[in-house]
Amino acid sequence: MRKTTISFASLALILSAAPTWVGAASSPDSATPDEVIAKVHEAAKYLHDKGQAGFPDFNNNARWVWKDSYVFVFSCRDNKMIAHPLRPDLVGKPILQMEDEKGNRLFQKLCDAGDNTGGGWVEYWWTKPGEAKASRKISYTQRTEVSFQPDVRVGAGIYDETMSVEELNKMAHQALEPKKEAP
């Protein structure tokens, strides 16, 4: 009887600690998919409203950089990076031929995902801010209309080893659905 009581007490202690272990995977310093979706929508609206004059704001504005994520702006039609707050060396450079360390043409995939209604998520390998080695990154991208430059895309991402692109696309489409009023 005593062994059973101790076993149940141990099991209860382990189970009560489980949420802590599960939560440890996502750090408070890591961007969440919901934050990325919201920031990309905000950036798309900002550029739609402000036009091309808003492009430089994405190169050095803390508004578009948070936790371990940031908003970047690019054009598929013009094959160039328009703004990137952490990699100014990419601004103005061709992007469609860029490959990650696994040979994925990441910007070609981002362009394809951005063509979907409501945008989409793409998986690739990119260096996380403050690290030297590439990590799995999943970015959400959306097309936006900007005066005199109709093919502008905004994107931001998360560094995550577990979430699937399908799961994230479902979240993105749910974020676009009109909210129903409670009865």
C-alpha positions, -999 to 999 in steps of 0.1 A, spaced: 0 0 0 28 24 9 45 18 -25 13 25 -43 8 58 -24 44 68 -32 40 58 -68 8 79 -71 24 108 -54 54 106 -78 31 103 -108 11 134 -96 43 154 -92 56 144 -127 22 152 -143 20 186 -125 54 195 -139 46 184 -175 31 217 -186 63 234 -176 83 210 -198 59 214 -227 60 252 -224 98 252 -223 99 245 -260 85 279 -268 105 306 -251 90 340 -242 117 354 -266 103 334 -295 77 349 -319 45 330 -321 26 321 -354 -3 344 -343 22 373 -338 37 367 -372 4 366 -390 -8 398 -372 25 416 -380 25 406 -417 -11 418 -420 -2 450 -402 28 455 -425 8 448 -457 -18 474 -447 9 499 -437 25 496 -471 -8 497 -490 -17 529 -472 17 546 -472 30 534 -506 66 531 -517 76 558 -492 70 532 -465 98 508 -477 127 524 -458 107 521 -426 112 483 -427 150 486 -428 156 502 -394 123 506 -375 119 487 -342 82 485 -349 89 457 -375 114 437 -353 103 418 -322 115 389 -302 134 366 -327 114 378 -357 112 407 -381 92 418 -412 110 417 -446 97 431 -479 104 418 -514 92 418 -550 88 386 -570 82 404 -603 113 427 -598 133 398 -583 147 419 -554 147 424 -517 131 457 -509 137 459 -472 153 437 -446 160 450 -411 188 425 -402 204 419 -436 208 453 -453 233 436 -476 203 418 -493 184 450 -501 183 456 -538 198 422 -546 182 395 -567 164 369 -546 146 343 -567 178 322 -573 187 322 -536 189 287 -520 190 277 -484 215 251 -472 192 223 -483 189 236 -519 154 251 -515 148 281 -536 132 299 -507 121 331 -523 105 312 -552 85 293 -526 77 325 -508 64 340 -540 43 310 -548 28 310 -512 21 347 -514 0 341 -546 -25 322 -525 -55 341 -513 -46 352 -478 -9 343 -483 8 312 -470 36 296 -450 69 282 -463 96 261 -446 133 267 -452 166 269 -434 179 304 -423 203 317 -397 185 328 -366 195 362 -352 225 358 -329 234 324 -342 259 311 -368 242 280 -379 210 278 -400 178 266 -383 144 255 -395 124 286 -402 88 288 -414 77 322 -428 43 336 -436 41 358 -466 13 379 -481 10 400 -512 0 437 -509 -8 464 -534 16 493 -532 12 523 -555 32 519 -587 45 485 -576 17 459 -576 38 428 -567 51 436 -532 52 408 -506 57 411 -469 69 382 -447 80 372 -412 88 339 -396 92 317 -367 120 293 -358 102 260 -349 111 224 -352 76 209 -347 48 229 -364 38 218 -399 32 242 -428 -3 227 -432 -11 235 -396 2 270 -399 -17 276 -432 -49 266 -414 -42 291 -386 -36 318 -412 -68 312 -430 -87 311 -397 -72 345 -389 -88 359 -421 -122 346 -414 -147 371 -402 -153 368 -364 -188 357 -355 -206 377 -328 -214 358 -296 -251 354 -291 
